Amino acid sequence: MAGNKPANAVLHKVLKQLEELLSDMKADVTRLPATIARIPPVAVRLQMSERNILNRLASRAPELSAQSQSQTSQQMQVQR
């Protein structure tokens, strides 16, 4: 590798950028708990009770399952 100076220069530059990105990510991770604590709960953001949210999800589950099955069968027909 000593004879390939351009490759070494590029490698050094890339490694430096990776170190900077990792440092930025570490700083972000330390701020994450405080940021998450400021986010209001889903029920508050949706202005719904937890029970209503669960009821909506449960009532949509059969719909979503039927849609998924329909899309899968359509994709299988297209592939043939």
C-alpha positions in Angstrom: 0.0 0.0 0.0 3.0 2.3 0.5 3.4 2.6 -3.3 -0.2 3.8 -3.8 -0.2 7.3 -2.5 -3.5 8.5 -4.1 -5.4 5.5 -2.6 -3.8 6.2 0.8 -4.8 9.8 0.6 -8.4 8.9 -0.2 -8.5 6.3 2.5 -7.2 8.8 5.1 -9.8 11.4 4.0 -12.7 8.9 4.2 -11.5 7.6 7.6 -11.4 11.2 8.9 -14.9 11.8 7.7 -16.1 8.6 9.3 -14.5 9.7 12.6 -16.3 13.1 12.4 -19.6 11.4 11.7 -19.2 9.0 14.6 -18.4 11.9 16.9 -21.5 13.7 15.7 -23.6 10.6 16.3 -22.2 10.2 19.8 -23.1 13.8 20.6 -26.7 13.3 19.2 -27.2 10.1 21.2 -26.4 11.9 24.5 -29.1 14.5 23.7 -31.7 11.9 22.6 -33.2 11.2 26.1 -33.9 14.8 26.7 -35.4 15.3 23.3 -37.6 12.2 23.6 -38.8 13.4 27.0 -40.1 16.6 25.4 -42.2 14.8 22.8 -45.8 14.6 24.0 -47.4 11.1 24.2 -49.2 9.7 21.1 -52.6 9.9 22.8 -52.1 13.6 23.4 -50.9 14.3 19.9 -53.8 12.4 18.4 -56.2 13.9 20.9 -57.6 10.4 21.6 -57.7 8.1 24.6 -55.5 5.0 24.5 -58.7 2.9 24.4 -59.9 4.7 21.3 -56.5 4.4 19.6 -56.5 0.6 20.3 -60.1 0.3 19.0 -59.3 2.1 15.8 -56.2 -0.1 15.2 -58.2 -3.3 16.0 -61.0 -2.3 13.7 -58.6 -1.5 10.8 -56.5 -4.7 11.2 -58.9 -6.9 9.1 -59.0 -4.1 6.4 -55.2 -3.9 6.3 -54.9 -7.6 6.2 -57.3 -7.9 3.3 -55.5 -5.1 1.4 -52.1 -6.8 2.0 -53.4 -10.1 0.7 -55.0 -8.4 -2.3 -51.7 -6.7 -3.2 -49.8 -9.9 -2.8 -52.0 -11.8 -5.1 -51.8 -8.9 -7.7 -48.0 -9.0 -7.5 -48.0 -12.7 -8.0 -50.2 -12.4 -11.1 -47.8 -9.7 -12.5 -44.8 -11.9 -12.0 -46.3 -14.7 -14.0 
